[in-house]
Amino acid sequence: MLPISINRKLPRSITTQIQETIRERIADGTLHPGVRLPSSRDLAEDLGVSRSVVVQAYEQLAAGGYLRSTQGSGTRVATHLPDPDRDPAAPALAPKARYDLRVDATNSTLFPSREWLRAYEYVGQSIGGAGPQRYPLGDPVLRKELAAYLGRSRGVLTTTADLTVTADFDHTVDVVCHILHDLGVDHIAVENPGAPWQIRIAKRAGLRISGIPVDGDGVNVEALARSGARAVLVTPVSQVPTGAVLSPERREALLSWAADVDGWVIEYDRDGHLWFGAGGGPLALQRRRPERVVYIGTTGAMFGPCVPLGWVAAPDTVADRLRRIPLGVPDPLTQLTFAHFIASGMLDQHIRDVRTLLRARRAALRDAVEERLPGARMTGEPTGIHAYVQLPEGVDDARLAALARARSVIVHPGRHFHFGHRPPSSGVAIGYGAVRRSLIPDAVGVLARSLGEVTGRPGS
């Protein structure tokens, strides 16, 4: 079943109406990647239209990269969808790309399958016949281990009672924004450039939004103070897309701002545990002002997509409301397995291994950029799963990204992360969480060929 409203009085053709509806439902998440659609015959019968009308709509959506059709498997939503910011003059995106260089892209190569299975078996043998219980805030065993781990590794000041386990990151941030709205906050600031999901979630919560400039020291706190916002969503370590780390001076200024305006900082500690530069890296903001900071973390960058698990440490005012709103938690066995993974020391060893892996990938990316992209330079600190590459002045980064996608490389241009104005310079954010080290030079080589076509210098 795929309910679609057809209006024969509209000037648009029925084929166009079908296409538009399916595209809208893909865009808003109603139709998930990989989901199977009705056959053209069934949908035509449901809508009371000719089958050729539906066939034409399906074919045009497939040509645009939204659907894929396989004999014996039917028509499905593509798993790699077109970028709405793609240059329409560029070649259409192939449904699947060989190199996924998006900033948050990860894959199962980061997942410690052997160690996880060992922890899972241990938990399975340890639980009683009744099985583990379900706790709406997360299993107390996991919350205890997480509180201890976050304290020693990230400096987070929290307790078992104050920590909440979550499963869906977007939903968690959405709930936090709604809570702040209920507490009288109607205006939130986000990093600009920044991750597009920040805007989407803040809008859903009914908040006014100000974009705050980001430079090499992180978010500009003076601009934040001038904005009039009473809340801000920041990524202090490995900011997206710039890779900047919030400087010590900015950290203190940000926390002072929160106290001065009776405001809130939502800290997304995206890559703090994956620091592989000199020293131990900066600790969480939350430790300095736990009464003003809502701290959010996930397993995404350390495990890839295999274990969707996160956590929130919030001040009492926010935590009390979090306890009354179902956030959704992972299944009990997953929670207990992760608790044992922490307690046994396997998580510490895994993070060391991931740091070594990512350090090597970043070095390979740096070398490839220096060798193959003349005039470009990599910015940001050595941490996390992405880097920002600033391109020579005047390069159309959106067209570069579109040409690269046509050559099976997914990469986001710098303008993808800006809102409200065009970026002052061009660049691309390159993620290395889902691409093997040995393939990075090839992927950058594709970018180099695309850059040559954009600049008119094929040899570059």
C-alpha positions in Angstrom: 0.0 0.0 0.0 1.2 3.5 -0.9 -1.6 6.1 -0.4 -1.2 8.9 -2.8 -3.7 11.7 -3.5 -4.3 12.4 -7.1 -6.1 15.6 -8.2 -7.1 15.5 -11.8 -8.0 19.2 -11.7 -4.4 20.3 -11.2 -2.3 21.5 -14.2 0.4 19.1 -13.2 0.3 15.6 -14.8 -0.6 12.6 -12.8 2.9 11.2 -13.4 4.3 14.4 -11.9 2.0 14.2 -8.9 3.1 10.7 -8.2 6.8 11.6 -8.5 6.4 14.7 -6.2 4.6 12.7 -3.5 7.2 9.9 -3.5 10.1 12.4 -3.4 8.5 14.3 -0.5 8.0 11.1 1.5 11.6 10.1 0.9 12.8 13.5 1.9 10.8 13.6 5.2 11.7 10.1 6.1 8.3 8.5 5.7 9.7 6.2 3.0 12.9 4.7 4.4 15.9 3.7 2.3 15.5 0.2 1.0 11.8 0.0 1.5 9.8 -1.9 -1.2 7.1 0.0 -3.1 4.0 -1.5 -4.6 4.4 -2.9 -8.1 3.4 -0.5 -10.9 0.4 -2.7 -11.6 -0.9 -2.6 -8.0 -0.3 1.1 -7.5 -2.0 1.9 -10.8 -5.0 -0.1 -9.7 -5.1 1.6 -6.2 -5.0 5.0 -7.8 -7.3 4.2 -10.7 -4.8 5.3 -13.3 -3.1 3.7 -16.3 -0.2 1.5 -15.4 2.0 3.3 -17.9 1.6 6.5 -15.8 3.0 4.7 -12.8 5.8 3.0 -14.8 6.8 6.4 -16.2 6.9 7.9 -12.7 9.0 5.0 -11.3 11.4 5.2 -14.2 12.0 8.9 -13.8 12.5 8.6 -10.1 15.0 5.8 -10.7 16.8 7.9 -13.2 17.1 10.6 -10.6 18.6 8.2 -8.1 15.6 8.0 -5.8 14.5 4.5 -6.6 16.1 1.3 -7.8 14.5 -1.6 -9.6 15.9 -5.1 -9.5 14.4 -8.2 -11.2 12.9 -10.4 -8.5 13.2 -7.8 -5.8 10.8 -5.1 -7.1 11.1 -1.4 -6.9 12.7 0.0 -3.7 13.8 3.3 -2.3 17.5 3.8 -3.1 19.9 3.3 -0.2 22.1 6.1 -1.3 19.9 9.1 -2.1 20.5 12.2 -4.2 21.8 15.3 -2.4 19.1 18.1 -2.7 21.9 20.6 -3.0 23.4 18.9 -6.0 24.1 21.1 -9.0 21.2 20.3 -11.4 23.5 20.8 -14.4 25.8 18.0 -13.1 25.4 14.3 -14.1 22.7 12.4 -12.1 23.9 10.5 -9.1 24.3 6.8 -9.4 22.3 4.9 -6.8 25.4 3.6 -5.1 28.8 5.1 -4.7 32.1 3.4 -4.2 33.6 6.0 -1.8 31.4 7.4 0.9 33.3 10.5 2.3 30.4 12.1 4.1 31.4 13.5 7.5 29.3 11.1 9.6 29.7 8.1 7.4 30.9 5.0 9.2 30.7 1.3 8.5 31.1 -2.1 10.2 34.9 -2.0 10.0 34.9 0.1 13.2 32.8 -2.5 15.0 34.7 -5.0 17.3 32.6 -8.0 16.4 34.8 -10.6 18.1 35.0 -8.8 21.4 31.3 -7.8 21.3 30.3 -11.4 20.7 32.4 -12.4 23.7 30.8 -9.8 25.9 27.3 -10.8 24.6 28.0 -14.5 25.4 29.1 -13.5 28.9 26.0 -11.5 29.5 23.8 -14.3 28.1 25.3 -16.8 30.5 25.1 -14.4 33.5 21.4 -13.4 33.4 18.8 -15.3 35.3 16.0 -17.3 33.8 13.6 -14.4 33.9 15.9 -12.4 31.6 16.9 -8.8 32.0 14.4 -6.2 33.0 13.4 -3.1 31.0 14.2 0.3 32.4 12.8 3.4 30.7 15.9 5.5 31.5 18.4 2.7 30.7 19.6 -0.3 32.8 21.1 0.9 36.1 24.1 -1.4 35.5 24.9 0.3 32.2 24.3 3.8 33.6 26.7 3.1 36.5 29.4 1.9 34.2 28.8 4.8 31.8 28.9 7.4 34.5 32.2 6.0 35.7 33.7 5.8 32.2 32.6 9.3 31.2 34.0 10.6 34.4 37.5 9.2 33.9 37.7 9.5 30.1 35.9 12.8 29.4 35.7 14.4 32.8 31.9 14.4 32.9 30.4 15.0 36.3 27.4 12.7 36.5 25.9 9.9 38.6 23.9 6.8 37.8 20.7 8.6 38.7 21.5 11.6 36.5 22.4 9.7 33.4 19.9 8.7 30.8 20.5 6.0 28.1 19.1 6.6 24.6 18.9 4.9 21.3 18.0 7.6 18.8 20.3 10.7 18.7 18.0 12.9 16.6 15.0 12.2 18.9 17.1 12.9 22.0 18.2 16.3 20.8 14.6 17.0 19.7 13.3 16.2 23.2 16.0 18.4 24.8 15.1 21.3 22.6 11.4 20.9 23.4 12.3 20.8 27.1 14.3 24.0 26.9 11.3 25.6 25.0 9.1 24.6 28.0 11.6 26.2 30.3 11.1 29.5 28.5 13.8 29.3 25.8 12.4 30.5 22.5 15.7 31.3 20.7 18.6 28.9 20.1 21.9 29.4 18.4 23.7 26.9 16.3 27.1 26.8 14.6 27.3 28.3 11.2 28.7 26.5 9.3 27.4 23.5 11.1 25.6 20.2 10.7 22.2 20.7 8.8 20.4 18.5 11.3 20.8 21.2 14.0 18.5 23.5 12.0 16.0 20.8 11.3 15.6 19.8 14.9 15.5 23.3 16.3 12.7 24.2 13.9 10.8 21.2 15.0 10.9 22.4 18.6 9.4 25.7 17.5 12.6 27.7 18.4 13.9 30.8 16.6 17.4 30.1 15.2 20.5 32.2 14.9 23.6 31.0 13.1 26.9 31.9 14.9 30.1 32.1 13.0 32.8 29.5 13.5 36.5 30.0 13.0 39.7 28.1 13.9 39.0 28.6 17.6 35.4 27.3 17.4 32.2 29.2 17.9 32.4 33.0 18.2 31.1 33.7 21.7 30.9 37.5 21.2 28.6 37.0 18.2 26.6 34.5 20.3 26.1 37.2 23.0 24.9 39.7 20.5 22.4 37.2 19.0 20.1 37.3 22.0 19.8 33.5 22.2 19.5 31.7 25.5 20.6 28.3 24.3 23.3 27.1 22.0 24.1 23.7 20.4 27.9 23.2 20.0 30.3 20.5 19.1 33.5 21.5 21.0 35.7 18.8 19.5 36.0 18.2 15.8 33.3 20.7 14.8 31.4 19.9 11.6 32.5 20.8 9.1 35.6 22.8 10.0 37.2 20.3 12.4 37.9 23.1 14.8 38.4 22.5 18.5 36.9 25.1 20.9 39.9 27.0 22.3 40.4 27.3 26.1 39.5 31.0 26.0 36.3 30.4 24.1 35.3 27.5 26.4 35.5 29.8 29.4 33.7 32.6 27.6 31.0 30.2 26.5 30.3 29.0 30.0 30.4 32.5 31.4 27.8 33.5 28.7 25.5 30.7 29.8 25.6 31.9 33.4 25.2 35.5 32.5 22.0 35.0 30.4 20.6 32.2 32.5 21.0 30.0 29.4 22.0 26.5 28.3 24.7 24.8 26.4 23.8 21.6 24.5 27.2 19.9 24.2 27.4 17.2 21.5 30.6 15.3 22.4 30.8 13.8 18.9 34.5 12.8 18.8 36.0 13.7 22.2 37.1 10.2 22.8 38.8 9.9 19.4 41.5 12.5 20.0 44.8 11.4 18.5 46.8 14.6 18.7 49.4 15.6 21.3 48.3 15.2 24.9 45.0 13.8 26.1 42.8 16.4 24.3 40.2 18.7 25.9 37.8 17.3 28.4 34.0 17.9 28.3 32.6 21.4 28.8 30.1 19.9 31.1 32.6 19.4 34.0 33.1 23.1 34.4 29.4 24.1 34.6 27.3 20.9 35.0 24.3 23.1 36.0 24.3 24.8 32.6 25.4 22.1 30.2 23.3 19.3 28.7 25.9 16.7 27.7 25.1 14.2 24.8 27.2 11.4 23.4 26.8 8.4 21.2 28.7 5.2 20.2 28.5 6.2 16.5 32.1 7.2 15.9 33.5 4.4 17.9 31.3 1.5 16.8 29.9 2.6 13.4 26.2 2.0 12.8 26.1 -1.5 14.5 25.1 -0.4 18.0 22.9 2.7 18.1 23.3 3.8 21.7 23.7 7.1 23.3 23.5 9.0 26.6 22.5 12.3 28.2 23.9 13.9 31.4 21.7 16.9 32.2 21.2 19.4 35.0 18.4 18.6 37.4 16.0 21.0 35.8 16.3 19.2 32.5 16.9 15.7 33.9 13.6 15.8 35.8 11.7 16.4 32.6 13.7 13.8 30.7 12.6 11.2 33.2 9.0 11.8 32.2 9.5 11.6 28.4 10.1 8.2 26.7 13.4 8.6 24.8 13.5 5.0 23.7 16.3 2.8 24.9 18.2 -0.1 23.2 17.2 -3.7 24.0 18.2 -4.9 27.5 20.8 -7.4 26.2 22.6 -4.7 24.2 22.7 -2.4 27.2 24.1 -5.1 29.5 26.6 -6.2 26.8 27.9 -2.6 26.5 28.1 -2.4 30.3 30.3 -5.5 30.3 32.3 -4.1 27.4 33.1 -1.1 29.5 33.7 -2.9 32.8 36.0 -5.5 31.3 38.3 -2.9 29.7 37.4 -4.0 26.1 36.1 -0.5 25.3 39.3 1.2 26.3 41.3 -1.2 24.1 38.9 -0.8 21.2 39.1 3.0 21.4 42.9 2.8 21.3 42.6 0.5 18.2 40.1 2.9 16.5 42.4 5.9 17.3 45.3 4.1 15.6 43.1 3.2 12.6 41.8 6.7 12.2 45.2 8.4 12.7 46.5 6.3 9.8 43.5 7.2 7.6 43.9 10.9 8.4 47.6 10.8 7.6 46.8 9.1 4.3 44.2 11.8 3.5 46.7 14.6 4.4 49.3 13.1 2.1 46.9 12.6 -0.7 45.6 16.2 -0.5 49.1 17.6 -0.5 50.1 15.5 -3.5 47.0 15.6 -5.6 45.1 18.8 -4.8 47.4 21.7 -5.5 46.4 24.9 -3.8 44.2 23.0 -1.3 45.0 22.6 2.4 43.6 20.5 5.2 42.4 22.2 8.4 41.2 21.2 11.8 42.7 19.3 14.7 43.9 15.6 14.6 40.8 14.0 16.0 37.5 12.3 14.9 36.4 10.9 11.6 36.5 13.9 9.2 38.6 16.8 8.0 37.9 20.0 6.2 39.8 20.7 2.9 39.9 24.3 1.9 40.0 24.7 -1.9 41.7 27.3 -4.0 39.8 30.6 -4.2 37.0 30.8 -6.7 36.4 27.0 -7.0 32.7 26.1 -7.2 32.7 23.4 -4.5 29.1 22.4 -5.2 29.9 21.6 -8.8 33.1 19.8 -7.7 31.0 17.6 -5.3 28.4 16.9 -8.0 31.1 15.8 -10.5 32.7 13.6 -7.9 29.4 12.0 -7.1 29.0 11.2 -10.8 32.3 9.4 -10.5 31.2 7.4 -7.5 32.5 9.6 -4.7 30.1 11.1 -2.1 31.5 14.3 -0.5 29.7 17.4 0.8 30.8 20.8 -0.4 31.4 23.5 2.2 28.2 25.4 1.2 26.2 22.3 2.3 26.9 23.4 5.9 26.2 27.1 5.6 22.8 28.8 6.0 21.7 32.3 5.5 24.6 33.3 3.3 27.1 32.0 0.9 30.4 30.8 2.5 33.3 33.2 2.1 35.6 30.5 0.8 35.1 27.1 -0.8 36.0 23.7 0.5 34.9 20.1 1.0 34.4 18.2 4.2 35.9 14.7 3.9 35.0 11.9 6.2 37.3 8.9 6.6 35.1 6.8 8.9 33.8 4.6 6.1 36.7 4.3 3.7 39.7 2.0 4.0 43.1 3.7 4.2 44.3 2.0 1.0 41.4 3.6 -0.9 41.8 7.1 0.3 44.4 8.1 -2.4 42.1 6.8 -5.1 39.1 8.8 -3.7 41.2 12.0 -3.5 42.4 11.3 -7.1 38.7 11.4 -8.2 38.3 14.7 -6.4 41.5 15.9 -8.2 40.1 15.0 -11.6 36.8 16.7 -10.7 38.7 19.8 -9.5 40.5 19.9 -12.8 37.3 19.8 -14.7 35.8 22.6 -12.6 38.9 24.9 -12.9 39.5 24.0 -16.6 42.9 22.6 -15.7 42.6 18.8 -16.3 46.2 18.2 -15.2 45.5 19.5 -11.6 
